[in-house]
Amino acid sequence: MQADIRGEKRIWMHCASLGEFEQGRPVIESLRKLYPDITIIVSFFSPSGYQIRKNYTGADHIFYLPMDSAVHARRWVELVKPNMVLWIKYDYWYYYLRELRMRKIPVLLVSPLFLPDQPFFKWYGNIHRLMLDSFHAFFVQNEESKKLLESLDIKQSVFVSGDTRFDRVIDIAEAFEPIPVIADFCGNHQVIVAGSTWEEDEEELDHYANTHPEIRFIIAPHEIEADHLKDIESLFRNTIRFSALENQYSTLNAERISMNAEVQSTVEHSASDIPRSAFSVQPNVLIVDNIGMLARLYFYADICYVGGGFGDDGVHNVLEAAVYSKPVITGPVIEKYIEVMELADAGGVVIIDNALEAESVFSRLLNNKEEYSFHGNAARNYVYARRGATEKIIRYIQENRLLTS
């Protein structure tokens, strides 16, 4: 890797993939505001994270992290010369962490969640426990994680700060920017947004969407390969892709601009004012064929369905939806995700086991204002009550003068 990295104060943030990047993002953006002259270097392991965020303007440099080896670690640290490192949640790399420890560079572990079945707490986990010694401080998600670290006689600073994902989704919601194309597609209809869906999720939703043309569905699949998009179109009867809808808007806007001055002076349309009758088809299912819009799409929902709950790996990020005071629906595979289980206990998430149950829940929530409000308020209250992890991490950095000494 060749790079010209400049700046006296440098922060390196490592994240496995996109989800971890979003956890670390509130921290580096807060640090940028406090220290405008710092240089921020972000590294990824996963192509999905790198490809989506390689042009992120909040960092000065974005790289893949070379594979873990003593040589790579030494060369990397000599090139980056970080004053401080943010290691997000997990993805522990032995040689890199050892190199940082040898050079006495402070490394903060941000938003980890420790569980008893992890190698750190097993008889064979010596090398994993050695990696923990590389961290200057731990900002864990819950008390259970802190107790597990204490069982290893961890002597570094351990703080129960919560999960920075809560700060991130709140930031997105409070800085919401409208998407006029989506707003017009939704119109005055009831809307169900299904995000991060897999084939198993889509097969639970298609019958309800096909038999309720009066409801607008927005499907944002986890994978947007051409074959998968075609499969979705075969399941749902009346669809349009977001890219096609955008093109229609471009055409209509061009026609509007070319209107003669007399008509233009009396008919002032904006992008969101274009009548639905202007379209040759009136689809009720919009398939989002891009990445990066999902967190804003949930704003337009009456009900949010979060995918992954019918797959082996479990449900995706429910917090992006819950922050908007919307009831969240998902499948039964949630046990890996403490926030989803807590949200379900609080009433913010409704778990369904099959398509029939999904349809029953959709119909009930769309027609029962009292029940709808209960679930929506529970979702939002849960998220906002857990705000503040980023502030605790920033305070620690300032109090320990990690960027000013």
N, C-alpha and C positions, 0 to 999 in steps of 0.2 A: 504494500500500500504506500503510495506517495501522496503527501499532502503538505501544504504550507500552513501550519497552524501557528497563529500569532496570538499575542495577548499575555500579559503577566499573570493574570488570575484565570485559571481554567477549571471548568467542571466537566467531568465525564459522567454521563448517565448511561448505564447499560440496561436494556430491556430485551426479554426474549422475543416478544412479538408485539402486535398492535395493542392488545389489551393492557399489557404492562406499560407500554409507552403512555397510554392514556392515564394510567395511575401516576406516572412520574411527571407528566406534563404540568399539573398545577404547581409542582415544586419548582421546576426550572423557570416557569413563567413568572412566578413570584420573585425568584432570585434575580431574574433579569430586571424587574422593576426596581429592586433595591440596589442592585449593582449593575448599572447599564453597560459598563465596560468589560464585564466578564466574557470569556470565550466559552461557549457551550458545545461539547462534543457528545453526540448520541450514537450508540452502537446497538445493532440488532443481531440476533441469531437467525430469526425466521424471515424468509423472503416476503411473507405476507405483511409483516410489519414494515420492512424496509421499502418495499415497492409502494406502499400506500403513503408513507410519511417521508420519503426521500427528499421531497421538496419543501418540507416543513420549514417555515421562515423563522421559527423561534430558536433554531439551533444554527450555529456557525458551520458545523461539519456533521455529516451523517454517514456512517459507514456500517458495513458488515463487520462483526468482530471475527478476526482470524481464528481458526480452530485452536483449541487449548493445547499449548505446549510450552515448555520452558523458554524456547527460543522466541516464539511468537509473543509470549507475554512480556519478555524483556524488551523486545523491539517496540512493541506497542506502547508500553509505559514510557520508554525513552522518547518516543515520538510525541505522544500526547502531553506528557509532563503535567498530569492533573494535580491541582492543589487539593481537590476533594472529589470523591466518587460517590455517586448515588447508584446503588444496586437495587433494582426494583423487584420486589416480591420473592423471586427465586431464580433458577437458571444459574446455579453455582458452578464456577469454573475454577478448578483447583490452582492451576499454575498462575493465572491472572491474580487471584486473591493472594496467593503466596508472595508474588512479586510486589504487590501493593503493601503487604504487611512488612516485608523486608525493607522497603523504602520508607516505612512509617507514614504512609499517605492515608489520611482518614477516609474510611469507607462507611457510609450510612446505609443500612438495609431498610428499605422503605416498604411498608405495608405487607410484611410476610405473614403467613398464616401457618403456624406449626401444628402438626397433628401427630398423635402417638405412633402411627404406623409408618412414619417417615424414617429413612435410614439413620438420621441423627440420633435416634433414640433406640436403636437396635444394637446388639452385640457386635455386629459386623460393620458398624458405622464410624470407625475411627477416622477415616479420611474425610468424611463429611463433618465430623466434629472439629477436625483441624481447620476446615474452611471457616467455621463459625468464629474461630479466634482471629480471623482477619478483619472482622467488623469492629469499628470504633463505637457504634451505637446501633441499637435495634429499635425501630418504631413499629411495633407489632399491632395487629388488628384487634386482639382481644386478650382477656386475662388468662385464658387457657394457654395461649401461646407463651405468655410471660412465665407461667408456672412450669411449662415444659423446658424452657431455657434455664430456669432456676434449678431444675433437676439435674442439669449438666454442669452446675456450678459456674455458669457464665458470669464473669466478673465485669464485663462491660456494662455500659448504661443500657437499660431496657425500659422502654416507655410504651404504655398502652395508648397509642395515639389514634387508633381507628384506621379506616381505609380511605386513602386519598381519592378513590373513585367517587365517593360521595361529593367531595368538593368539585370534582371535574364535571359531573352531571349537573350539579347546581349552577356552575359557571355557564355551561351550555344553555341551560334553560333560561337563565336570567339575561343572557346576551342573545336571545333568540332572534334570528333573521328570517322573515317570511319567505316562502317559496311560492310565488304567484301561480305557477303552473299547477302545483299541488292544491292550492286553495281553490282554484276554479274547478278542478276535477272533483273535489269533495262537495263544492256548492253548499246546499242546505241539507244534504243527505246525512244520515248516520254513517259513521266511518269506523271500520276495523282495520288497524294496521298490524300486519304480521311481519315481524322482523327476525332476521337471522334464521330463516326457515331452512329445513332440510326436506327431503322427499317425504319422510314420515309425517312431518308437520303438514305439508301441503295436502296430503291425502286425508288428513283430518278436517280440512277446511273447505275442500272443493264443493262438497254437496251443499253446504249452507250458502256459499257464495252463488252457486248456480241456481239455487231455488229462492234467493232473495235479491233480485236485480235492483231493488230499491235501495239497497245498502251498498256503499262504496267500500271496496277492499283494496288495500295497498299491500302488495307482497314484496318484501325486500329480502331476497334469498341470501343465505350465507355464501353460496358459491354462484357466480354469474357466468359460468362457462356456457357456450352456445347450446350444448346438448341439454343442459339443465333448464335453461330458459324455454327451450322447445317443449320439454316435458311439462313444465308448468302451464304453458299455453294449451297443451292437450288435456290437462285436468280441468281447467277453468274455461267456460264457454265463451265469454265475452270480454276479451282482454285487449289491452294496449300496452306497449312498452313505454317507459318514461322517455327514452330517446325519440320515439316516434311522436309522442305527445309534444315534446319540446319543438320538434320540427313543424308541427301544425301551428304552434303558437308563433314561431318565427314567420311563417307564411302569412298568418292573419295579421301580425303586427306590421309586416311590410305593406300589406294591402291598406291597413289603416293609415299608415304614414303617407301613402300616395293619394289619399282622399283629397278631393279638391277643397280649396280654402273655405267655400261656403258651407259644405257639409261638416268640415272639420270644426268650424266655429260653433256648430250647434250640437255635435255629437262628440263628446270627449270621453273616449274609452281608454282605460288603462289595461295592462296585461291581465289583471284579475277581473276586469269587467267584461271580457269577451264572452258572449253568450254561448252556452253549450250547444245551442241549435246550429251554431256555425260549423260544427263537426258533422262529417258524413256518417259517423258511427257514434253510438253512445255507450261505450263500454262501462261496466261496473267494476272491473278488476284492472288495476294498474300494476304492472310488473316493473319494479325498479331494476334497471340493468346497469347500475353503476355502484361504486363503493364510496361511502363517506357521508351519505345523507341521512342515515337512519335515525340518529339522535334527534334531528329536527322533524323527521316525519311523525314521530310519536305525538308531537304537539297537535297534529290535526286529527288524532284518533278520538273516538268515543271509548273504544275498548282497544287495549294493546295485547296482542298475542306475541309471546317471545318464544322463538323456536329452540330446538335442541332437547326439549324435555321428553322426547320419545326416542332419543338415541343413546348410545352407550356412554358418551362423554358428558351428557347432561345439558341443562339449560344454559343459554347464553346470558348476556348482561340484562338483567331486569331493571336495574337502577335507572337506565336511560329513559325507560318508560314511566316508572313509578314517580319520578320527580315532577311530572306534569299533572299530578292528581287524577290519574286515569287508572281504572281497574286493570290489573295485569293477569293474563291467563297463560298457563303453560302446562306442559305434560308432566308426568310423575317422576322423572329422573332428576331429582334436585338435591340428593343427599350430600353431594360434594360441595355444595355452595351454602355456606352458613347464612348469608344474607337472604337467600331465597327462602330458606326454612323459617327464618325469623319473620320475614315479610308475610309468609303464609300464616304463621301463628298470629300476626297482628291483623290479618284480614286484607292486606294490600295485594296479595297474590292468591288467585284461585287455581287449584290444581284440578286438571281433568284427566281422565283415563282413556277416553275414546271419543270418536266423532259425535256420537249421540249426546254424550255429556257436554261436549263443547257447544253444540247447538242449543241445548237447554240453557246453559249458562249465558250464552250470547243473548238469547231471546229474553231471558229473565232480566238481565242487567239493562238492556235497551228499553225495557218497558216498566221498570220499577225504580223510580227516582231515588227513593229512600235507600234501597240496597246499593244502587250505583254510587251514591254519595258516600256511603259508609266505606266501601272498598277503595274509592278514589282518594278520600281523605286519609285513610289508613296508609296508603302507599306514600303519599307526599309527606306525611308526618314522620314516617319511619326514616325517610331519606334526610330531611332537614334536621332531625334530632341528632344525626351523626356527622354533621358538618364540623370541620375544624382540624382535621389531621394535618393538613398542609401548614396551617399556622403554627402548630406545635413543632413541626420539623424546622421551620424557618426560625422560630425563636431559639431553638437549640443551636442552630448554626451561628446565629448572631451572638448569643451569650457565650459561646465557646470560641468566638472569633476565628472561625475556620476559614473565612475568606478575607480577613482583615489583618491577620498577624504577619 
